[in-house]
Amino acid sequence: MKAAVIGATGYGGAELVRILHQHKLIRNYTIHSSSQVGATIGASYLQKLEPIDIEKISKDTDIVFMATPSGVSRELSPAFVENGIKVIDLSGDLRFRDSAVYENWYKKKAAPKHVLEKAIYGLTEINRQEIKNARLIANPGCYPTATILGLFPLLKNFAVDTESIIIDAKSGVSGAGRNASLATSYCEVNENFKIYKVNEHQHIPEIEQMLKKANSNLGPVKFNTHLVPMTRGIMATIYCKPLQMITEKELRELYQHHYQEDKFVRVRGIGEYPATKEVYGSNYCDIGITYDERTGWVTIVSVIDNLMKGAAGQAVQNLNVMLGIDEGTGLLAPPILP
């Protein structure tokens, strides 16, 4: 199988190249950029960046990964789909059926309606059956991945006060992308911890859209994000109030049962809570859960590597499901330590 990575100079694109390089079914791949044609990503990547020529890529390729900023895939993906090429889009362009939601939160023109209707939301653990037959995948955002996997089993299987949900999320600096900015410069980030996009992060509607599949009564969720002085990783600490008593043992059994067939979700034991380093460089999502009998609140801790399960790793997991092969192909390396 032949693949193309468009937007290969970003962190997500470079991570895709690293994974595809060792994927047993990818016979070869090309890397593309609109701004750095002819250059190489770095010493580890031998082939040069090629221009984005839709017709040539369509002729030579079976699958296209769009690792581009928002606003690019909406222009390119329709042509690839029309040419019969499978597309996995890592940007936010295809995640919403309602174009007005995208335009309101991303402040960009949405993709054509007929394209949005074909796109399948690519969180494997939630939409595995739809992904199997898909030709166009909207890869999830990093924060939504950690949050949805953390909350979905509880909302689907247990009565929760849907107005009580609070999501306190933190990310490493690579989540902001590779382009230089003052906000992500060393002096601004080092020894600093700050909140950003308060009440207006573009991942809010994506989280709400998918959690409504678990509980249709879900309303707006309280979600805020923080920048942590580290390179990779996301931790979503989630709080909610169940409408009836539940023990910690029951909580853990609920999550273990829900994710028993999902090799990339690991539910921790009682009293165990994951750290970002424990999934660093891997495609795992680790989840710890507890119930506080004194306050009556549930706390869920969900961690991922934002460039792996939150981006490139999830994209390859979706590719594997689309191909009908073991979804762990190319992704089973353990986390990096230290």
Secondary structure, DSSP 8 states (H G I E B T S, - for coil): -EEEEETTTSHHHHHHHHHHTT-TT--EEEEE-SS-TT--S-TT--S--B---HHHHHHH-SEEEE---TTTHHHHHHHHHHTT-EEEE-SSTTS-SSHHHHHHHH-S----HHHHHH-EE--HHHHHHHHHT-SEEE---HHHHHHHHHHHHHHHHS-EEEEEEEEEEEE-GGGG-SS--GGGSHHHHTT--EEESTTT-TTHHHHHHHHTTT-TT----EEEEEE-SSSS-EEEEEEEEESS---HHHHHHHHHHHTTT-TTEEE--TT----GGGSTTSS-EEEEEEEETTTTEEEEEEEE-TTIIIIIHHHHHHHHHHHTS-TTTTT-------
